[in-house]
Amino acid sequence: MIRKKTIKISLYVSIMISVLLLGTVWATPGTVSPAQVVGVFWQPTLQTRPSGNWDLLGVRTFVPQFGVVDGKSWVPTQNIPQWNPLPDWKKVQQNAWAKHLILGLSGEYDEKQARANVAHHGEMSLQFIREQQLTQKPAAYYFPVEADPSWLGVGLLGQTLKTLPKPLWVSIYSAKAEPAAYDLWLGSWLPEQTQVFFQDGVGTGVRTPVQAKKILENLQHKFGKERIVLVVEAFRPKRGGGFRAAYPWEIIQQLNTYQNQKVYIFDGPHYLSRPSVYMIALWQKMNT
């Protein structure tokens, strides 16, 4: 047991030294700085709970992806059925990383079904907003039916977004490394006063951070930097299927590429452990 503990400590020390070395290799010029991590997502599941030390990275906004999913609520409500057990929201809201809340609305774990039922989820979202009983008033809302250019009926998403209260966020992605006319596609259905989370696609292996930055800057040029915000995927494909947590140095590479951007991380409870946060925070301090 002692030997295993010693090996584990040695491993962490080795990783910390590696991060220090990376800090010198990936040091940024004085006129730029690594991406500022301002928020963290949580995809609610019964196997995870929103608990972490993400505030060390600068996180002050928490985004539970779903308020209601598959017809059941993840927060206390009056009439909507609830998942059991619910998170201790009073405790969650006491964390520095949850100072602000962008509350996810109604959706489904199955994307195809969510898109087919997008109008219903708009109606359910309005009911959820009226009935949710969180003590902290949300700073904004997030409609969790994601869009990409393959969705031919995406116009219905735009119509649904118009019915929801603002500030409001929606997320987009693309299965192509460098999608053509991506800004024109987005502009064809996105309502005014709706903000966008652009998923960088690095975690799914679709593109590199450099390619993601190029797309992001193109979207920001058309829609504005405050309206289009990047989501850093903190996971990687795993052999045999599924995903693993990204290693700290992989996330560092993303943050270093997205210089002078405000970013959100997907997702904290599943993929961003306390040891990883310590290592990334150390690198941040060396580059700010």
N, C-alpha and C positions, 0 to 999 in steps of 0.2 A: 504493500500500500504506500509506504514512504517513498519507494523507488518510483512508483507511478506518479506520485505527486511531484517529485523532483524533476522528472522528465517533462511533466506538463509545465512547470514553472520555467524550465530551461527553454522550452518551445516558445513560450510567450516572450521571454527576454530576447530570443533570436528574432522574433517577428518585430518587436519594438525597435531593435537595432536596424532591421531592414527598413522600417518606416523612416527612421532618422536619416538613413542613407538616401532614401527616395526623396526626402525633403530637400536634400542638397541637389539632387539630380533634377527634380521637378520644381525648383525654386522659380517664382514668377518675378518678372521685372516690376519695378516700383510703380509703374503707371497702370498695372493691371493687378487683379487679385483673383484667387480661386472663387468658384461659384459660392454664393451665400445660401446655405441651407436654411430655409425659413419655415418649412412645413414637412410633416410626415403623414403618410396614409396608413390606414389599417383596413384590410379586407376582413370583415368580421367572420369568424368561424368559432365553433365550440371548442376547438383545440388551442386557441390562442386568446390572450387577454392583453389589453393595451397597457403595457408596463415597460418602461425603459428609461434610459438616461440621455435621450436625444436632445435635450436642452443644451448639453455640452457642445453640440454642433451648431447651436444658434437657433434651433427649432422653437417657435412660439405658437405655431398653428397646427392643430390636429384635425385630420380629415378621416372620419370613419366613412368608408366608401358607401356603405348602405345604411340607411336608417330603417328601411323596410326591405326585406329580400325574400322572395318566394312567399309573399303574403304574410310574413311574420316580422315583428318589429324588434330591433336591437336596443331600443330605449323605451322607458316607461311611456305608455300611451293610455288613452281612455278606453277605446273600443277595439283597437287592432290587436289580434293575437300576438303573443310575444315569445321570443326564444327563451329557453331556460337551460342554464341560468343567464341572467343579464349581467353585463359588466357593472362594477360598482362605480357609477358615473359621478357620484359625489367625490370619490377618491380620485378618479381620473381628472376631473376638472380642477383639482388642487395642484396638479403638476405644472411646472413652468412651461413644459412643451405643449400644454393644452390651454395656454392663456387665451388663445382665440380658437374658435371652433367653426370649421366649414362642415356643415352637417349634410351627409349623404341622404338622398331621398329614396324613392322606391325603384327597385330593379329586380333582376333575377341573376342567379349564378350562371345560368345558361344564356349566353349572349344572343343566340338565334331566337330563343323564346322572348327575351327582353325586347328585342327589336320588333318582333311580331306584335307585342303587346304594349308598344311605346305610349299610345294614347291612354291606355288604362293606367300605366304607371304615372302619367302626368296627373290623372285624377286622384290616384292613391296618394301621390306626393302632397297634394293640397290638403287632403284629409289628415295626413301624418303631421304636416306643419301645424294644423289647428290643434291636434290632440297631443303632440309630444309634450312631455312634462320634465324636460331638463331644467335645472336651475339656472344654467348659463345660457343666455340668449345667443344664438348662432350669429357669427359675424357675416356669414354668407351660406348659400346652399350649393350642393353639388348634385346634378342629375346623373345617375350612374348607368345610363345606357350609352355605351361608347360607340363612336362612329369611325368608319374608315371608307375609302373610296369604293370598296366593293358593295356597299349598302346602297342599292338602287332606290330604296324608299326613304333615304335620309331626309328628304323634305318634310316628312311627317315629324321627325325629331325637331326640326326647326319650328314647326307650328306648335308643338307641345311646349317647347322652351318659352315661347311667347306668353304662355298662360301662367308661368311660375313667377314667384316673387324674386326680386333682385336685392342684393348682388347674387349672381348665379354663375356657376361654372359647369362646363361640360368637358369631356376628354376626347381626344382624337389620336389615331395611330395610323400606320400604314405597313403593309406586309412587304412593301418594296423599299429597297435601300434608299433610292432617290426618286420618289414619286413625281411624275410630271404634272405640272399645273396644279400642284397641291393647294396653293393659295387661292386659285380660281375656284377649285372644288369647295373649299371651306367658305368662301364668300358667297357661294350660290345658295347656301341654306342657313348660315349662322345669323341669328337675329342680333340687332344692336343691343348693347348693354349686357351681352353675355360674354363671359371670359372663358378662356380655353386652356386646358392642360394638354400639352403635347408630350406624349410618351416617347422617350428617346429611342426605344427599340434596341438598345444595347443588350439588355438582359435577355431578350428573346433571340439574340444572335442575328437580327435583321440587318443592323448597320453598326458602324464604328461611331465613337463619340464625335469624331471630326465631321462625319456625314450628318449626324444629328444636329450639330451646331450650325451647319450650313442651312439646313431646312428651317431651324428655329429662327435664324436671323432673317431669312427670307420672309417668313410669316410675320415677324415683328416689324419688318420694314413696311408691310402693307397694313397690318392691324394695330400696331403699337406694342411697345415693349411691356407695358403694364397689362395688356389684354391677353398676351400669349406667354405662358409660363411653362417651363420645362419640368417634366417628371423624370427623375433619375431612377432607372430600374436597378434595384439593388439585389439582383439575382442573375443566375446564369444557367444555361441548359445543362442538364445532368445526363451522363451516359446512361442509356437504358430508359430515358424518358423522365419527364418532370423537371424540376428546377432545384438548384442549391443556392444557398446564400452566397453572394459575391464576396470575394476576399477583400480585405480592407484596401489593398493596393489597387484592386480593380476599380473600386469606388473612387479612390483618390485620382486615378487616371481620368475618370469622368469629370470630377469636380475641377480638376486642373484644366481640362479642355474647355469647360463652360465658363470661362473667365468673365467676371463682371456681370454674371447672371444670378437672379434669384431662382432657386430650385426647390422642388418638393421631392421627397424620397418615397418610393413604393417598394415594399411597405415595411414599416418599422418592426412590428411584433413578429413577423415571419422571418425577416431576413437581416435585420440590423441589431445584432446582439450587443450587450454592454461592452465586452472586450473589443469588438470592432469599433464601437463608438470612441473608446479611449484612444485607440490608435489613429483614427481619422482626426480626432480633435487635436492630438499632438501635432500631426502634420499641418493642420490649419494654423495653429499658433506659430509654427515656423515660417508660415507664408503670409502672415498678416502683420 
